[in-house]
Amino acid sequence: MQSRFDRQIFEQLAGPFEEWPIIICPSCRRTSLEASVDEFESAISLDARDFDEWEPDWVSGYFHGRIECPRIGCDNRYIVAGMWTLDSTDDTTQPPTEGIARFYSVQYMLPGLPLMDFPDAAPEIVREMAKSAGAILLVDPSAAANRIRSAIEALLDHQRIRKTSPRDKTRRLTTHARIEIFRAKNQQAADHLMAMKWIGNVGSHERNPLPLGWVLDGMEHFARAVELVYDPTANELERRAKMINKKGSKLRPKTNGKT
């Protein structure tokens, strides 16, 4: 079963990369987006050229431009911006060549790439929360993690998980407590929501920003939880395995060839 969240796209865009990643157009899903960017050297990099110790790989700057779908009739496009640096190439060709190349790191995209492929039954509020997280994921992973925590709250609201203590209606339940209540309804999904919640907690309390990889880990868990809650086929393999194991030696194929 294909994952509804492709972390590799965001890892590649975060860079540094020498050649633009292959990103299938989210709109038509027929071809890959093509990049067209302008670059300029930063003021700090220009000033550094005055140092006697200056080396070519000290050069760095910024870029801006767009990536767009070349397919006629689609014309889907995104504004992109970020940083670039010069560094030695890691050329593995035979014979190897030495040189310096430009490496890019995307920080902003407008609009943001879709964070995940949502099941049809997923509520709009959860989709919008995830969309807002995707818009800042590359520039501020910690803030993106916090927005996914808000998406978790929205999911729990949609699943009618109570917000306040049954003994004191004025005391709001924590996200942790609400997930534990939800566990009785869907244990697997609750496990994944809790994993994302813990990662979001770190982003809220640590002074240093969360590594992108951590947040992508959490988003994988969030995407799986959404799938388990809103995709009726998500548990099909587990259901089939239980059925096969229950029948055991009595298992026989049906006339249509299915188990």
Summary of the structure (lengths in Angstrom):
residues: 259
radius of gyration: 23.5
end to end distance: 18.4
largest distance: 81.6
contacts: 713
relative contact order: 0.12
helix: 42%
strand: 17%
